[in-house]
């Protein structure tokens, strides 16, 4: 890594997460809004056969009731399901349980029904906000509960938008979303920031509350902390789970920030439930770019908010280049043989995401080795690809899980199950409860 970038990345990242920078950039939207007394607008992107859109439409009425907002609904065309569909449906089901929402069917609505639903919603977009959000909720319920007769009844009550014009409008919306650099539905767009489905809802509502637009939304999102309130605290149930000695695999990437932010919470979860934790770093091409620029601003705001909520050191960033990645992965694999993989993995991640140290330099490596107590005779032994086959094996295992995001949690129990992305620790706990039901203990 060039010396200039090695020094500039930590400085730039600290600047981007500084509160003053956030206040300055937010003023671009807030000052004109307050001067003109304009009600801010949230744009919501929905796709009828997207399970996360189905969850999102169920919370929009509450969001509208609690905050002074205008809503612009952008409907997207039907999209053929991909190979991640089974994961998305399972993930949406668990999200629905957590937030006490409706999600009962594991079969997506067909293209014909989605087209009719879009025609109905496009035709009635001039309804009052409360009525329109209620209609959206009803239409999505008909789709996902496969109540085609009720959908046809709605079509008789509300004259559907002409088919050709409907298709054209949906394609225009899809093009707009793509132009913004987004590729999936269930996004909310507010003042230049993107908030995805229920995962980012708490962050969004805190921004709205801070702007004086309403009361803070009561989200069911489970955020880990140093003294977490776990879902299972009954002594008898806890003893049964601990007795099972379940295995939990944690697939993570060193240049993926949620892999760091959830590392310690995952370790605490495994310790609490006495799960056998296996740390499995992987290599993915989408993280090969180790540059950090102004385009990171919005992402860093969300990450910093989460880090502050969970009291995790974060902000001085120095992404690992090819050399640093190879050295770090070799260190982690070597540490596993000495029972130090947790300590070394955490130390590596902290240097990338919290203290901004460049691990392609021997001085940084030597300091890390000394702090973690790793036994290593020659520093040169980790400066090769000796452990590459192990990392490739972990990566192959991860791809076979058919989960689109890292970090990924894979629970080995009576029912094996994987969850990917941020904010999914609660899902592992719910899966543990499901396993208890399978063995007939609750």
KENU-337170 format. One line per 5 residues: number of its first residue (from 1); their letters; for each residue x, y, z of C-alpha. Coordinates in steps of 0.5 Angstrom, whole numbers, plus 500, padded with zeros to 3 digits. Each point is the difference from the previous one (the first is absolute). Last residue first. Layout:
BEGIN
NUM = a = X,Y,Z; ...
END
This chain:
BEGIN
442 = xxxxx = 418,446,550; 505,494,500; 498,496,494; 506,499,496; 497,505,495
437 = xxxxx = 497,505,504; 507,501,503; 503,501,493; 495,505,499; 502,504,506
432 = xxxxx = 507,499,498; 498,503,493; 497,506,504; 507,501,503; 503,500,493
427 = xxxxx = 495,505,498; 502,505,505; 507,500,498; 498,502,493; 501,508,500
422 = xxxxx = 505,500,494; 500,495,494; 499,493,500; 496,495,503; 501,492,500
417 = xxxxx = 496,494,502; 501,493,502; 494,497,504; 502,495,505; 506,504,501
412 = xxxxx = 506,503,496; 499,508,500; 503,504,494; 501,507,501; 502,504,494
407 = xxxxx = 504,507,500; 499,501,495; 494,500,495; 497,496,494; 499,493,504
402 = xxxxx = 500,494,495; 503,496,505; 504,497,495; 504,506,499; 502,500,507
397 = xxxxx = 503,493,500; 504,502,494; 503,506,504; 502,496,506; 503,495,495
392 = xxxxx = 504,506,496; 502,503,507; 503,493,502; 504,499,493; 503,507,501
387 = xxxxx = 503,498,506; 507,500,498; 499,506,495; 507,503,502; 502,506,505
382 = xxxxx = 498,496,506; 506,496,501; 504,507,499; 498,502,507; 505,494,503
377 = xxxxx = 499,497,506; 493,501,501; 496,499,507; 494,504,500; 500,504,507
372 = xxxxx = 494,505,497; 504,506,502; 506,498,497; 498,497,494; 496,506,499
367 = xxxxx = 506,505,501; 504,495,495; 495,501,495; 500,507,500; 507,501,500
362 = xxxxx = 500,495,494; 496,504,495; 494,497,496; 496,501,506; 499,508,499
357 = xxxxx = 497,502,507; 494,504,500; 498,500,507; 492,498,500; 499,496,493
352 = xxxxx = 506,497,498; 504,499,506; 494,498,504; 499,495,495; 507,497,501
347 = xxxxx = 499,500,507; 493,497,500; 503,494,496; 506,499,504; 496,500,507
342 = xxxxx = 495,495,497; 505,496,496; 504,499,506; 499,492,501; 508,499,498
337 = xxxxx = 498,496,494; 494,506,498; 506,505,501; 503,497,494; 494,501,496
332 = xxxxx = 499,507,503; 507,502,498; 500,498,493; 493,504,499; 504,506,502
327 = xxxxx = 506,499,496; 496,499,494; 495,505,501; 506,505,502; 503,498,493
322 = xxxxx = 494,501,496; 498,507,503; 496,500,507; 496,506,501; 503,505,505
317 = xxxxx = 494,503,504; 500,505,506; 493,500,501; 498,494,505; 500,498,507
312 = xxxxx = 494,497,502; 495,502,506; 494,497,497; 496,506,498; 506,504,498
307 = xxxxx = 502,494,495; 493,500,497; 500,508,499; 507,499,497; 498,495,495
302 = xxxxx = 494,504,498; 504,506,499; 506,496,497; 496,498,494; 497,507,499
297 = xxxxx = 507,502,499; 504,494,496; 499,504,494; 505,505,502; 506,495,500
292 = xxxxx = 503,494,502; 504,495,496; 501,493,501; 496,497,494; 501,493,501
287 = xxxxx = 493,499,504; 496,498,494; 504,495,498; 499,496,507; 505,496,504
282 = xxxxx = 497,497,507; 502,500,507; 497,494,504; 499,500,508; 497,494,503
277 = xxxxx = 496,501,506; 498,494,504; 494,503,503; 500,501,508; 493,504,500
272 = xxxxx = 504,506,503; 507,498,497; 497,500,493; 496,506,501; 506,504,503
267 = xxxxx = 504,498,494; 495,502,495; 499,507,504; 508,501,499; 500,498,493
262 = xxxxx = 494,504,498; 503,507,498; 506,497,497; 496,496,495; 496,505,499
257 = xxxxx = 505,504,497; 502,496,495; 508,500,498; 502,494,505; 494,496,497
252 = xxxxx = 496,495,504; 497,493,501; 498,499,507; 498,492,501; 496,499,506
247 = xxxxx = 500,492,503; 495,498,505; 502,497,506; 493,497,502; 501,501,507
242 = xxxxx = 501,507,500; 493,500,497; 497,496,505; 503,504,506; 497,507,497
237 = xxxxx = 493,497,499; 501,498,508; 503,507,502; 495,504,496; 504,506,497
232 = xxxxx = 499,498,493; 499,507,495; 506,503,503; 501,506,503; 507,503,498
227 = xxxxx = 505,503,505; 505,502,496; 495,501,494; 497,497,495; 494,504,496
222 = xxxxx = 493,496,499; 496,504,495; 493,500,503; 499,507,498; 496,505,504
217 = xxxxx = 500,506,496; 503,507,503; 495,505,500; 499,505,495; 503,505,495
212 = xxxxx = 505,503,504; 506,499,496; 503,496,505; 494,495,500; 500,500,493
207 = xxxxx = 508,497,500; 498,496,506; 494,497,495; 505,498,495; 505,497,505
202 = xxxxx = 494,496,502; 498,498,493; 507,498,498; 498,492,500; 493,501,499
197 = xxxxx = 500,501,493; 507,503,497; 501,508,502; 504,504,494; 502,507,502
192 = xxxxx = 499,506,495; 495,504,504; 496,493,501; 500,494,496; 496,494,502
187 = xxxxx = 502,493,497; 496,494,500; 502,498,493; 507,498,497; 506,503,496
182 = xxxxx = 502,506,502; 505,505,496; 495,506,500; 500,499,492; 497,493,502
177 = xxxxx = 494,503,504; 499,505,495; 500,494,494; 495,496,505; 495,506,500
172 = xxxxx = 500,501,493; 499,492,499; 494,501,505; 497,506,496; 501,496,493
167 = xxxxx = 496,494,503; 494,504,503; 500,504,493; 499,493,496; 495,497,505
162 = xxxxx = 495,506,501; 500,502,508; 495,496,503; 493,503,502; 499,499,508
157 = xxxxx = 494,496,502; 500,495,495; 508,499,501; 499,499,507; 495,495,499
152 = xxxxx = 505,496,495; 505,501,506; 495,497,505; 499,494,495; 508,499,499
147 = xxxxx = 501,499,508; 507,497,499; 502,502,507; 505,504,497; 497,503,495
142 = xxxxx = 493,502,504; 505,503,505; 504,504,496; 493,503,497; 497,501,507
137 = xxxxx = 507,504,502; 500,504,494; 493,502,501; 501,502,507; 506,504,498
132 = xxxxx = 496,504,495; 494,501,505; 505,503,505; 503,504,494; 494,503,497
127 = xxxxx = 499,497,493; 504,502,494; 504,494,499; 493,496,499; 501,498,493
122 = xxxxx = 508,498,501; 497,496,506; 495,496,496; 505,499,494; 505,497,504
117 = xxxxx = 496,495,504; 498,498,493; 507,499,498; 502,496,506; 494,495,499
112 = xxxxx = 502,499,493; 507,499,502; 499,495,506; 500,501,507; 506,497,504
107 = xxxxx = 499,494,504; 502,499,507; 494,502,503; 499,503,507; 503,507,501
102 = xxxxx = 496,505,504; 503,504,505; 502,499,507; 507,504,499; 504,494,502
97 = xxxxx = 496,495,497; 499,504,493; 508,500,500; 500,492,501; 495,500,494
92 = xxxxx = 504,505,496; 507,496,501; 496,493,498; 498,504,494; 506,503,498
87 = xxxxx = 504,493,501; 496,497,496; 500,505,494; 507,500,500; 501,496,493
82 = xxxxx = 496,506,497; 492,502,499; 498,503,494; 499,507,501; 493,504,499
77 = xxxxx = 501,507,499; 501,505,505; 495,505,504; 503,507,502; 496,502,506
72 = xxxxx = 501,508,502; 498,501,507; 499,507,503; 503,500,508; 498,503,506
67 = xxxxx = 501,494,504; 497,495,505; 494,498,496; 504,500,493; 504,495,504
62 = xxxxx = 494,496,502; 497,499,493; 507,498,497; 501,494,505; 496,495,496
57 = xxxxx = 503,503,493; 507,498,503; 498,493,501; 498,499,493; 505,503,497
52 = xxxxx = 505,496,503; 497,494,497; 501,503,493; 494,497,495; 497,507,500
47 = xxxxx = 506,504,500; 500,507,504; 505,506,500; 498,505,505; 501,507,499
42 = xxxxx = 500,504,507; 498,508,499; 501,505,505; 495,505,502; 502,507,497
37 = xxxxx = 500,506,505; 504,504,495; 505,502,505; 500,493,503; 500,496,494
32 = xxxxx = 506,505,497; 504,499,507; 499,492,500; 502,498,494; 507,503,499
27 = xxxxx = 500,500,507; 501,493,500; 507,501,497; 502,504,506; 498,496,505
22 = xxxxx = 503,494,498; 507,503,499; 499,503,507; 498,493,503; 507,497,497
17 = xxxxx = 499,494,496; 503,502,494; 506,504,503; 502,494,504; 499,496,493
12 = xxxxx = 504,505,496; 506,500,506; 500,492,500; 501,500,492; 505,505,500
7 = xxxxx = 506,497,503; 500,494,496; 497,503,494; 506,505,500; 505,494,502
2 = xx = 498,496,494; 497,493,502
END
